[in-house]
Amino acid sequence: MTILQKLQQFYKENNFKDDGCVSDDFFESKFKLTTLKIPNSQFRKDVIHIHNIQHILYNCDTT
């Protein structure tokens, strides 16, 4: 399975959009008592796939 296929599988299993939410204007960061809605900067859009690949490589969940 290719990295792209693994990413697509990861997105599907974690209920993310097919593009990993890169096209979203905002993302949510959840904490114990609150959730913050944060602008999805261009830098984050450019590198989020690397972060997601780390989840796959290290078998980490998204919590």
Backbone as JSON Lines, residues from 0, in Angstrom:
{"i":0,"aa":"M","n":[0.85,-1.17,0.0],"ca":[0.0,0.0,0.0],"c":[0.91,1.25,0.0]}
{"i":1,"aa":"T","n":[0.57,2.23,-0.81],"ca":[1.37,3.46,-0.9],"c":[1.06,4.39,0.28]}
{"i":2,"aa":"I","n":[1.91,5.39,0.47],"ca":[1.67,6.37,1.52],"c":[0.36,7.11,1.28]}
{"i":3,"aa":"L","n":[0.1,7.47,0.03],"ca":[-1.15,8.15,-0.29],"c":[-2.35,7.28,0.06]}
{"i":4,"aa":"Q","n":[-2.29,6.01,-0.25],"ca":[-3.38,5.1,0.08],"c":[-3.54,4.98,1.6]}
{"i":5,"aa":"K","n":[-2.43,4.92,2.32],"ca":[-2.47,4.87,3.78],"c":[-3.09,6.14,4.35]}
{"i":6,"aa":"L","n":[-2.72,7.29,3.78],"ca":[-3.3,8.56,4.23],"c":[-4.81,8.58,4.0]}
{"i":7,"aa":"Q","n":[-5.24,8.14,2.83],"ca":[-6.67,8.11,2.53],"c":[-7.41,7.18,3.48]}
{"i":8,"aa":"Q","n":[-6.81,6.05,3.79],"ca":[-7.4,5.12,4.75],"c":[-7.47,5.76,6.14]}
{"i":9,"aa":"F","n":[-6.4,6.44,6.55],"ca":[-6.35,7.12,7.83],"c":[-7.44,8.18,7.93]}
{"i":10,"aa":"Y","n":[-7.61,8.98,6.86],"ca":[-8.65,10.0,6.85],"c":[-10.04,9.38,6.97]}
{"i":11,"aa":"K","n":[-10.27,8.32,6.25],"ca":[-11.58,7.66,6.28],"c":[-11.85,7.07,7.66]}
{"i":12,"aa":"E","n":[-10.88,6.38,8.24],"ca":[-11.05,5.75,9.54],"c":[-11.28,6.77,10.66]}
{"i":13,"aa":"N","n":[-10.76,7.99,10.48],"ca":[-10.87,9.01,11.52],"c":[-11.89,10.1,11.18]}
{"i":14,"aa":"N","n":[-12.72,9.81,10.19],"ca":[-13.81,10.72,9.8],"c":[-13.32,12.11,9.39]}
{"i":15,"aa":"F","n":[-12.2,12.15,8.67],"ca":[-11.7,13.39,8.09],"c":[-12.12,13.45,6.63]}
{"i":16,"aa":"K","n":[-12.12,14.65,6.08],"ca":[-12.4,14.8,4.65],"c":[-11.31,14.11,3.84]}
{"i":17,"aa":"D","n":[-11.59,13.85,2.56],"ca":[-10.63,13.15,1.69],"c":[-9.3,13.88,1.57]}
{"i":18,"aa":"D","n":[-9.3,15.21,1.74],"ca":[-8.06,15.98,1.62],"c":[-7.39,16.2,2.98]}
{"i":19,"aa":"G","n":[-7.87,15.53,4.01],"ca":[-7.31,15.7,5.34],"c":[-7.67,17.03,5.98]}
{"i":20,"aa":"C","n":[-8.72,17.64,5.48],"ca":[-9.24,18.93,5.96],"c":[-8.35,20.11,5.59]}
{"i":21,"aa":"V","n":[-7.48,19.93,4.62],"ca":[-6.6,21.0,4.17],"c":[-7.4,22.17,3.6]}
{"i":22,"aa":"S","n":[-8.53,21.91,2.99],"ca":[-9.32,22.96,2.37],"c":[-10.16,23.77,3.38]}
{"i":23,"aa":"D","n":[-10.21,23.32,4.62],"ca":[-10.99,24.02,5.64],"c":[-10.32,25.34,6.03]}
{"i":24,"aa":"D","n":[-11.14,26.33,6.35],"ca":[-10.62,27.62,6.79],"c":[-10.22,27.6,8.26]}
{"i":25,"aa":"F","n":[-10.84,26.7,9.03],"ca":[-10.56,26.59,10.46],"c":[-10.42,25.12,10.84]}
{"i":26,"aa":"F","n":[-9.76,24.87,11.97],"ca":[-9.71,23.53,12.54],"c":[-10.0,23.65,14.03]}
{"i":27,"aa":"E","n":[-10.39,22.57,14.65],"ca":[-10.71,22.58,16.06],"c":[-9.65,21.85,16.85]}
{"i":28,"aa":"S","n":[-9.26,22.44,17.96],"ca":[-8.32,21.83,18.89],"c":[-9.07,21.61,20.2]}
{"i":29,"aa":"K","n":[-9.21,20.35,20.58],"ca":[-10.03,20.0,21.75],"c":[-9.15,19.85,22.99]}
{"i":30,"aa":"F","n":[-9.63,20.42,24.08],"ca":[-9.0,20.31,25.38],"c":[-10.02,19.71,26.34]}
{"i":31,"aa":"K","n":[-9.64,19.49,27.57],"ca":[-10.55,18.83,28.52],"c":[-11.9,19.53,28.62]}
{"i":32,"aa":"L","n":[-11.88,20.84,28.82],"ca":[-13.12,21.55,29.1],"c":[-13.62,22.42,27.95]}
{"i":33,"aa":"T","n":[-12.84,22.54,26.91],"ca":[-13.25,23.45,25.83],"c":[-12.66,23.01,24.49]}
{"i":34,"aa":"T","n":[-13.18,23.59,23.45],"ca":[-12.67,23.38,22.1],"c":[-12.4,24.73,21.48]}
{"i":35,"aa":"L","n":[-11.21,24.89,20.92],"ca":[-10.85,26.14,20.26],"c":[-10.97,25.99,18.75]}
{"i":36,"aa":"K","n":[-11.57,26.98,18.12],"ca":[-11.65,27.03,16.66],"c":[-10.53,27.96,16.2]}
{"i":37,"aa":"I","n":[-9.56,27.41,15.46],"ca":[-8.34,28.13,15.1],"c":[-8.24,28.25,13.58]}
{"i":38,"aa":"P","n":[-7.82,29.41,13.07],"ca":[-7.64,29.54,11.62],"c":[-6.65,28.51,11.08]}
{"i":39,"aa":"N","n":[-6.98,27.94,9.96],"ca":[-6.12,26.95,9.32],"c":[-5.15,27.68,8.4]}
{"i":40,"aa":"S","n":[-3.99,28.04,8.94],"ca":[-3.01,28.85,8.21],"c":[-2.45,28.1,6.99]}
{"i":41,"aa":"Q","n":[-1.9,28.84,6.08],"ca":[-1.29,28.23,4.89],"c":[-0.15,27.31,5.28]}
{"i":42,"aa":"F","n":[0.65,27.7,6.27],"ca":[1.74,26.84,6.73],"c":[1.19,25.49,7.2]}
{"i":43,"aa":"R","n":[0.13,25.52,8.01],"ca":[-0.46,24.27,8.51],"c":[-0.99,23.43,7.35]}
{"i":44,"aa":"K","n":[-1.63,24.08,6.41],"ca":[-2.15,23.36,5.24],"c":[-1.02,22.68,4.46]}
{"i":45,"aa":"D","n":[0.14,23.34,4.42],"ca":[1.27,22.81,3.67],"c":[1.95,21.62,4.35]}
{"i":46,"aa":"V","n":[1.84,21.53,5.68],"ca":[2.6,20.49,6.4],"c":[1.75,19.47,7.15]}
{"i":47,"aa":"I","n":[0.44,19.63,7.17],"ca":[-0.39,18.73,7.98],"c":[-0.27,17.27,7.52]}
{"i":48,"aa":"H","n":[-0.02,17.06,6.25],"ca":[0.13,15.67,5.78],"c":[1.32,14.98,6.45]}
{"i":49,"aa":"I","n":[2.38,15.74,6.76],"ca":[3.54,15.16,7.45],"c":[3.13,14.72,8.86]}
{"i":50,"aa":"H","n":[2.38,15.56,9.53],"ca":[1.88,15.22,10.85],"c":[1.02,13.96,10.79]}
{"i":51,"aa":"N","n":[0.16,13.89,9.79],"ca":[-0.73,12.72,9.65],"c":[0.05,11.46,9.31]}
{"i":52,"aa":"I","n":[1.1,11.57,8.53],"ca":[1.95,10.41,8.23],"c":[2.59,9.89,9.51]}
{"i":53,"aa":"Q","n":[2.96,10.8,10.41],"ca":[3.52,10.37,11.7],"c":[2.5,9.55,12.49]}
{"i":54,"aa":"H","n":[1.24,9.93,12.44],"ca":[0.2,9.13,13.1],"c":[0.2,7.71,12.55]}
{"i":55,"aa":"I","n":[0.37,7.58,11.25],"ca":[0.37,6.26,10.62],"c":[1.62,5.47,11.0]}
{"i":56,"aa":"L","n":[2.78,6.11,10.89],"ca":[4.04,5.43,11.17],"c":[4.15,4.96,12.62]}
{"i":57,"aa":"Y","n":[3.67,5.77,13.55],"ca":[3.8,5.45,14.96],"c":[2.53,4.85,15.55]}
{"i":58,"aa":"N","n":[1.55,4.61,14.68],"ca":[0.29,3.97,15.1],"c":[-0.36,4.72,16.25]}
{"i":59,"aa":"C","n":[-0.46,6.04,16.11],"ca":[-1.06,6.9,17.14],"c":[-2.49,7.23,16.76]}
{"i":60,"aa":"D","n":[-3.35,7.31,17.76],"ca":[-4.72,7.75,17.46],"c":[-4.76,9.27,17.35]}
{"i":61,"aa":"T","n":[-5.92,9.82,17.1],"ca":[-6.03,11.26,16.86],"c":[-6.52,12.02,18.09]}
{"i":62,"aa":"T","n":[-6.52,11.38,19.24],"ca":[-6.96,12.08,20.45],"c":[-5.81,12.78,21.12]}
